Amino acid sequence: MFLSASCSIKKVCLNPSGQEVDWYAIFFMPASISSDNEIHYGYFDPNFSSLQYYKYDINTFPPTHITRYTLGDETDFNYFFWNDDKTVKDGPSSSAANSKAHAKGTLVYNSISGAFLLHSLPRFPTRTSENIVLEELPNNTGLYGQTFLCISVDKETVEINAKLIN
């Protein structure tokens, strides 16, 4: 069982209903195993005792909430994205080299709090060759199972993580 201690920070990790949570985990299933050949995922946070299943919807997918912080809904946020696979949608196709760590994630923060999002999805978030970040998932999303782990963090933890990333 996962335990979570709520604190007084503004939590940046949001569940599919848009409510703040201390953390969440998402497990994508390959589209090929679903009866409708659509993308589905399992979702879990401290409020659930078992995995909850959802069909992918750009408007309710929790990592999309984090991407939106960087696109102007919350203008006082800073962010880092890292992905060892090219993220340009209309650029040349690529695959991360075998020598890479396959490290992917996001740190979004302001002067009060932030979110640390680790994931396994190549080319997420996707961007255009003009460096415009797109909200939709890349077209490779339904090929394999993928994972996301979001943790809401306080200012001190953000500062530690930002120094490690920089």
Number of C-alpha atoms within 10 A of each C-alpha: 6 8 8 12 7 12 11 7 14 16 21 26 26 25 22 16 10 14 11 14 20 23 25 20 20 22 19 23 20 19 18 13 13 12 7 9 11 14 19 21 20 17 22 19 22 17 13 10 10 12 14 12 14 15 14 16 14 13 13 16 23 24 24 19 21 24 21 15 18 18 15 10 11 12 11 11 17 14 17 14 14 17 20 16 19 18 23 22 20 11 11 8 10 12 11 15 10 7 6 9 10 16 15 20 20 21 23 24 25 16 13 14 21 28 26 23 22 18 21 17 24 24 24 29 24 21 20 13 12 8 11 12 19 18 20 16 20 18 11 12 18 20 14 12 15 17 16 19 19 26 20 27 26 21 15 13 14 22 16 10 14 15 8 8 11 6
